[in-house]
């Protein structure tokens, strides 16, 4: 039997993004463990297919700047096929000409850290400005328990809730 392109068994596992997402608040001013921080400018691009999400990112890590182009296609509420590659500044600027006119560029700071063997990404949004933070965990199964650090309070599990996707948050 021939499999369809959507058949997950035909997709390389390193191209499937599995994430859990939470609306959170920090209970103390500073993370009480080692973390890495980057500044991200994320711009969504126009596409011919509404099911495909395409974006470019400018990532500032200390004094280094990296540019990334990403295409994502959902296969479930928590899984997406992801094609991501590093691009040049020239390519980045060319992609910006296709900026989606109904969205704003997201500006956020991301702190990544490990707690009890789980990798967390904690995003603070400046544009759009949000009154809460978003915490993501990648590579974790839907049924797997999350061991939240004691300095983070999970307000709501927003996994699969499109209103909390970066794309939705970017809409004007």
Beta strands, then each sheet from edge to edge (+ up, - down):
strand 1: 16-26
strand 2: 36-44
strand 3: 52-61
strand 4: 64-74
strand 5: 79-87
strand 6: 106-115
strand 7: 118-127
strand 8: 133-138
strand 9: 152-157
sheet 1: 9+ 1- 5+ 4- 3+ 2- 6+ 7- 8+
end
